[in-house]
Amino acid sequence: MAGGQARASAERGVRFAERHESTVKRVGRAGVAADGVVHLLVAWLAAQVALGGSGGSADSTGALAQVRDTAIGPVLLWVLALGFLAMAAWQAIEAATGDKTSHRVSAAAKTVVALALLVSCVRFATGGGSSAGQNQQTLTQRVLEAPGGPVLVVVVGLAILGYGVATVVRGFKHSFEDKVEGTLSPALTGLGVAGYVARGLAFAVLGVLVVVSSQGDTAKSRGLDAAFREIAAQPFGTVLLLVVALGLAAYGLFQVVTARRRRRA
């Protein structure tokens, strides 16, 4: 009896989601624009790393700290928070009702990311905030100390590396065009290619660093900021990181400009 009631409740929830999916999608597109804004700020911070500036942490935490420090920072943070809340709701519905397993898995992951960004926005808006990189380093250390921890860290690192490579391929194959309603102009297509390739490269480097951290060097696992600094440390690293920063700016601009036409996040 209890099982039947649970299934009926779940089915009612899915039907409700399907009825309101169109409205949620329209509102959720604001989250795509918010994601674009964050990437534009991350690109700016990455460029500062390339040029030797101190700046802040070149990741989403650093980006939100930049927003907080503006004259109307708290207001902007609440606006971004609402955008990420809407995006999380949209992606949660997609995860529950999507027609393809790959889309549902992707939507579930994006729900988690949007909720994490939502929490970060609220923390900064209310006077809190913390270093995501430091938190990630601490989490990695705890995982390494657990039974089988190094293996798990390697698996996570390889998954991040795989995501990065897949994102690069998605950029070169123009697969991102399926996310946007209508036809993209050559300029928007160029932004998409540059953005996806640069973002994929950044995550691929991060994945490698997470794998390296399995040997005990947890400082290597401190998020995108560590990945950018690793790129900058290579021969011709300044030029390469500036190219990556420009690519991330292209991704952010692509997200902002196409947000109102998105069929998928």
C-alpha positions in Angstrom: 0.0 0.0 0.0 2.7 2.4 1.0 4.7 1.6 -2.2 1.6 2.3 -4.3 1.0 5.6 -2.7 4.6 6.6 -3.2 4.5 5.7 -6.9 1.2 7.6 -7.3 2.7 10.7 -5.6 5.8 10.5 -7.8 3.6 10.2 -10.9 1.6 13.3 -9.8 4.8 15.2 -9.3 6.0 14.3 -12.8 2.7 15.3 -14.4 2.8 18.6 -12.5 6.4 19.2 -13.7 5.4 18.4 -17.3 2.5 20.9 -17.2 4.7 23.7 -15.9 7.9 22.8 -17.8 7.4 25.6 -20.4 7.1 28.3 -17.7 9.9 27.0 -15.6 12.1 26.8 -18.7 11.4 30.4 -19.6 12.3 31.6 -16.1 15.2 29.1 -15.9 16.9 30.7 -18.8 17.9 33.5 -16.5 20.2 31.0 -14.8 22.0 30.5 -18.1 22.6 34.3 -18.3 23.8 34.2 -14.7 26.2 31.4 -15.5 27.5 33.6 -18.4 28.1 36.5 -16.1 30.1 34.3 -13.7 32.2 32.9 -16.5 33.0 36.5 -17.8 34.3 37.3 -14.3 36.3 34.1 -14.1 37.8 35.0 -17.5 38.8 38.4 -16.1 40.4 36.8 -13.0 42.2 34.2 -15.2 43.6 37.1 -17.3 44.9 38.7 -14.1 46.7 35.5 -13.2 48.3 35.4 -16.7 49.5 38.9 -16.3 50.9 38.4 -12.8 48.2 40.4 -11.0 47.2 39.3 -7.5 43.4 39.6 -7.9 41.3 37.0 -6.3 40.8 33.3 -6.7 40.2 32.6 -10.4 37.1 30.5 -10.0 33.4 31.0 -9.3 34.1 32.0 -5.6 36.5 34.7 -6.8 34.0 35.8 -9.4 31.3 36.2 -6.8 33.7 38.0 -4.5 34.2 40.5 -7.3 30.5 41.0 -7.5 30.2 41.5 -3.8 32.8 44.2 -3.8 30.9 46.4 -6.3 28.7 49.3 -5.1 25.5 47.3 -5.5 27.1 43.9 -4.8 24.5 42.4 -2.5 21.7 43.4 -4.9 23.5 41.8 -7.8 24.3 38.7 -5.8 20.6 38.2 -5.0 19.7 38.7 -8.7 22.3 36.0 -9.6 20.9 33.8 -6.8 17.4 34.0 -8.2 18.7 33.1 -11.7 20.5 30.0 -10.3 17.4 29.1 -8.3 15.3 29.2 -11.5 18.0 27.2 -13.4 18.1 24.6 -10.7 14.3 24.2 -10.9 14.4 23.9 -14.7 17.2 21.3 -14.6 15.5 19.3 -11.9 12.4 19.0 -14.1 14.6 18.1 -17.0 16.2 15.4 -14.9 12.8 14.0 -14.0 11.1 14.2 -17.4 13.9 14.2 -20.0 13.4 11.9 -23.1 17.1 10.8 -23.2 19.1 9.3 -20.4 22.2 11.4 -21.3 20.1 14.6 -21.1 18.6 13.5 -17.7 22.0 12.7 -16.2 23.4 16.0 -17.5 20.4 17.9 -16.1 20.8 16.3 -12.7 24.5 17.3 -12.6 23.6 20.9 -13.6 20.9 21.0 -10.9 23.7 20.3 -8.3 26.0 22.9 -9.9 23.2 25.6 -9.9 22.3 24.8 -6.3 26.0 25.2 -5.3 26.2 28.5 -7.0 22.9 29.6 -5.4 24.3 28.8 -2.0 27.5 30.7 -2.7 25.6 33.7 -3.9 23.4 33.7 -0.7 26.5 33.3 1.5 28.3 36.3 -0.2 25.1 38.4 -0.1 24.7 37.8 3.6 28.3 38.6 4.4 29.8 35.1 4.4 31.7 33.4 1.7 34.7 31.1 1.7 37.4 29.8 -0.6 36.0 27.0 -2.8 39.6 26.0 -3.6 40.5 25.6 0.1 37.4 23.6 0.7 38.1 21.3 -2.2 41.7 20.8 -1.0 40.4 19.9 2.5 37.8 17.5 1.0 40.5 15.8 -1.1 42.7 15.4 1.9 39.8 13.7 3.8 39.1 11.4 0.9 42.7 10.4 0.6 42.8 9.5 4.3 39.8 7.1 3.8 40.2 3.4 2.8 40.5 3.3 -0.9 40.7 7.1 -1.0 43.5 7.5 -3.5 41.7 5.3 -6.0 38.5 7.4 -5.6 40.4 10.6 -6.1 41.9 9.2 -9.3 38.5 8.1 -10.6 37.1 11.6 -9.9 40.1 13.2 -11.6 39.7 11.0 -14.7 36.0 11.9 -14.7 36.8 15.6 -14.7 39.4 15.0 -17.4 36.9 13.1 -19.5 34.4 15.9 -19.1 37.0 18.4 -20.2 37.9 16.4 -23.3 34.2 15.9 -24.1 33.6 19.6 -23.8 36.5 20.3 -26.2 35.0 17.8 -28.7 31.6 19.3 -28.3 33.0 22.7 -29.2 34.8 21.5 -32.3 31.8 19.5 -33.4 29.4 22.4 -32.8 27.2 20.1 -30.7 26.3 23.1 -28.5 24.1 24.4 -31.4 21.4 21.8 -30.3 20.9 23.7 -27.1 19.7 26.8 -28.9 16.4 27.4 -30.7 16.8 28.6 -34.2 20.0 29.1 -36.2 23.1 30.6 -34.8 24.9 33.3 -36.7 28.6 32.7 -37.7 29.7 35.1 -34.9 27.7 33.2 -32.2 29.0 29.9 -33.6 32.5 31.2 -33.3 31.9 32.3 -29.7 30.5 28.8 -28.9 33.5 27.0 -30.4 36.0 29.2 -28.6 34.1 29.0 -25.4 33.6 25.3 -25.2 37.1 24.5 -26.3 38.6 26.9 -23.7 36.3 25.6 -20.9 37.1 22.0 -21.8 40.8 22.7 -21.7 40.6 24.3 -18.2 38.6 21.3 -16.9 41.0 18.8 -18.5 44.0 20.5 -16.7 42.0 20.4 -13.5 41.3 16.7 -14.0 45.0 16.0 -14.4 45.8 18.0 -11.2 43.2 16.1 -9.2 44.8 12.8 -10.4 48.2 14.2 -9.3 46.8 15.1 -5.9 46.1 11.4 -5.3 49.9 11.1 -4.6 49.4 13.4 -1.6 49.9 16.9 -3.1 46.4 18.1 -2.3 47.3 21.7 -3.2 47.0 20.6 -6.8 43.3 19.9 -6.3 42.3 23.5 -5.5 39.9 24.0 -8.4 40.1 26.0 -11.5 42.4 28.6 -9.9 45.0 25.9 -9.5 44.5 24.8 -13.1 45.0 28.4 -14.4 48.1 28.8 -12.4 49.5 25.5 -13.6 48.9 26.7 -17.2 50.6 30.0 -16.5 53.6 28.1 -15.2 54.3 26.3 -18.5 56.5 27.6 -21.3 54.6 30.3 -23.1 52.0 29.9 -20.2 51.1 33.6 -20.1 50.1 33.6 -23.8 48.3 30.2 -23.4 46.4 31.3 -20.3 45.4 34.6 -22.0 44.0 32.6 -24.9 42.1 30.4 -22.4 40.8 33.5 -20.6 39.5 35.0 -23.9 37.9 31.6 -24.6 36.1 31.6 -21.3 35.0 35.2 -21.9 33.6 33.9 -25.3 31.8 31.2 -23.4 30.3 33.6 -20.9 29.2 36.0 -23.7 27.7 33.0 -25.6 25.7 32.0 -22.5 24.4 35.6 -22.0 23.5 36.2 -25.6 21.8 32.9 -26.2 20.0 32.6 -22.8 16.6 33.7 -24.0 16.7 31.1 -26.9 17.9 28.1 -24.9 16.0 24.8 -25.1 18.7 23.2 -22.8 21.1 24.7 -20.3 
